[in-house]
Amino acid sequence: MNIDPYKVREALLGGSARSFVLENQGKRLLDGTLQPGFRASLMLN
C-alpha cells in the first residue's frame, strides 16, 4: 500500500488533529527542511 504522507497531513488538518505543530513542523518534516529555528540559535549564543 502506497500512502502519500502529504495527503495524510492534509486530511488531519481538516479535523480535530489540526494544530500549530502539524501545520508548520509537519510540513517541514515532510519537506526535509529541518534547520533549527530562531530559538535554537538564540540558545547557542
Secondary structure, DSSP 8 states (H G I E B T S, - for coil): ----HHHHHHHHHTTTT--HIIIIIHHHHHHT-----HHHHHHH-
